[in-house]
């Protein structure tokens, strides 16, 4: 079954609202198809019109600056604060009233060189806004900053193309949510919208070091059924580093 057909099936099952499955694509750099400017494949958590929101586009934790560029995600992880109705990270409310423009994101950064790194990591999956991510990352690199992307590793599945060459041009480090040692445990905790997500994430992890020098797979301690030692062995077999994360701990 093709990806679009799979999305329609999931919509009928209530996994993705049917009203969000329409596609109005624009071409991205390198021929990739952007998710911008169209009804989205993945549910939005933008507030209703008229709800007052002061957007936290960037936020600092320690020596790092984090960028909150979208509310959408390819997963609906049971352990995620957003899924649990808690939009806060380290006291920052990451609710967005709109998806910020490139200009708004850059304005929120200031001097990127003053941070240990600038991390794309917020209320949603940053690679869903691939064009925006790439443009901002290039600006950060041009101004002396280091770029890391925290991702679920499903960009190639979503965009139906190899995104790694483009990411490799302007990203110094990737942190990929491995989250489980097998597909069964992964699906239980992460509830992916697209079938085959676990296998495609592993493919992304295996290929990433050819383009990006610093690649780390992560999993969270204490989740039922998650074998951290097995996750570490799996990461090593894929040729990437591994880090065990603590639940609700960022930075």
N, C-alpha and C positions, 0 to 999 in steps of 0.2 A: 504493500500500500504506500503511495507517495505521501510526502509530508503534508501537503495541503489536504489530501483526503483524510489523513490521520487527524489533522486539526479539526476538520468538520465532524468526524466521529466523536472526538473528545467534547466538542461543543454540544452535540446532541446528548452526551452523557452528563452534561452539566459541569465538566471540568473547565471549559472555556466558554464564556458567554457567546452565543451564536452571533450576537451583534458586533462582536469584536474580531470576527474572522475575515472581514473583507480586506482586500489587498489593493493598494494604490502605490506602486513602487516608484522610487526614484533611483537613478544609478549612482552608486558610490564610487570613490576612487578605485581604480583597478577593476572596474566592472562589477563590483559587489552591489547588491541591492540593499538600499537603506531601509530601516524600519521607520524613518522619520516621515511626518506629514501624511499619515494614513491611519485609519482605524487599526488598532493593534491586535496582534495575535494573542497577546498575554494581558490578563486583567490589569486595570489601572486602579490605583488607590488615591487618585487626585480627589480633593474634597469637592463637595457640591458648590456650584456657583454661589457667591455671596458669603461663603465661610471665610472669616478673616484668618490669613496665614502669613506669617513672616518667614520667608524661605531661608533655611540654613543650607546654602549651596556648598560652602566649605566649612570645615571644622578641624580643630587641632587636637591631637592626642600625643602627648610627649613632644618629640621633635618632628613629627610627621603632620602633613596637612592632608586631609581626606576630602574628596570631592563627591558630592551627592547630586548626580546628574539625571537620574530617572527614578520613577516610582514603580516601574514595571519589572517583572522577573519571569524567567523561564521555569522556575521552580516555585513550589509552595511549601517550603520546609516547615515541618511541624514545630521545630525548635526556634524558628526565626521570630524575633520580637514583632515584626510586622504582622505575621500570621496570627500572633496572639493579641493583636490590637495594641501593642506597645511600640509607638514609633520613635522611642528615645534610645540613644546610644551615648553613654557617658554624660548624661544630662542634656544632650543636644536633641531637640525635637526635629526630626528629619522629614516631617510632613512637607510636601511640596504643593504649592498652589498651581504651578505650571512646570513644564519641563524647561529648565533654563537654557538660554541660548549660549552659543560659544562666547559671545561678548560678555554676557553676565558671569559665566564661569571664570573667564580670564580676569575680569575685574575683581572677583572675590579672592583671587590667589595672591595678588601683590607680587612680591619678588620670590619666585620659586626656589632660588638658590639658597635662601636662608633656612630651608627645611632639609632634614636628612633625606626625605623623599616626598613626592606628592603621589597620593594613592587614590585611584579611582575605586571608591568603595562607599556606598551610601545605602539608600532605601530600596534599591533595585539592582538589576544586572546591567553594569555599564556598557557591555558590548552590544546591547540592544540598540544603543545610540552610537553605532560604530563610527559614522562620519564625524559626529561631535567629539567623541573620544579621541580620534586620530588628530583632528585639527587642534584640539587643546593640548594633547601630548606633544605634538610638534612644536607648539609655542613654548611649552615648558622646557623642552630640550634646547631650543634656540636661546633661551634665557638662563641657561646654566643649571637647570633642575634635573633631578633624577625621577623617573616615572615608574610606578608599580601599578599593576592592574589586579585587583581581586575579582575573580570570575568563577562562574560555575563550569567553564570549559565547554559550553555548548554553542559558541559563536559559529563554528563551521556548520553545525546542524541547522541553526536558525537561518543563517544567511545563504546556505546551500552553496558555499564556496570556501576556499581555503583563506581564512583571514590572517593566518600567522605571518606570511610575508609582509603584510602591511603593518601589523603590530610590531614586528621585528625592527621596523624602521625607526620607531620612536618610543619603544617600551624597554626598560632595563630589566624589569623583573615581573614575573607572573606568580600569583598565588591562586592555585586552583582547588576548589572544594571537591575533594575526592569523596569524603563523607562516609564511605562504607567499603567493605572488602568484597562485596558482590552486589549484583543488580537487585536481588530480592530485598536486602536490607536498605539499599539506596532508595528504592522505590517507596518503601515503607516510610522512611523519614523525609524524603525530599519531594515526593509527589510530583514528578515531572509532567509537564503538559504534553510533551512529544514522546512517542514510543522510541525505544532504542537510545534514550538519553545517556544511560550509564556507559554503554559501549562506545558511543561517540565521544564522551568525555575522556575515556581512557585513550582513544585514538589521538585526541587533541593533546593530552599530556605527553604521550609518547613522541609526538612530532615536534612539540614546542621547543625543546633544547636546540634544534637545528637553526632556530631563528632568534631565540631570546636566551641570553647567557645565564640567567638566574631563574630557575623554575622550581617551585615548591608545591607539593600536594599537601593538603591538610585534611584532618578529620577531628571530630570533637570527642573528647573523653566523656564517658558516662552515659552515652546514649544506648538504650537497650539494643542488644544484638551487634553493636559495632565493636569489632575486634581491632584495637589500635595496633597491636603487634602485626597482625595480618595486613593492615593498611600500610604500615611502614614497609613490610616486605614487598608489597605490590608496587609501591612507589619506587623502591630500589630497582625492581625488575623493569620498570618503565624508564629508568635512567634519570630520575628527578629526585630532588631532596624531599624530606618529609618533616612536617611539624604537627604535633598534637596540640589542638586548641582546647581552651577551657570554655565551657558553655557561658554565653553572655559576656565574654571578655574580648574586647577589641583593642588593638594597639600592641 
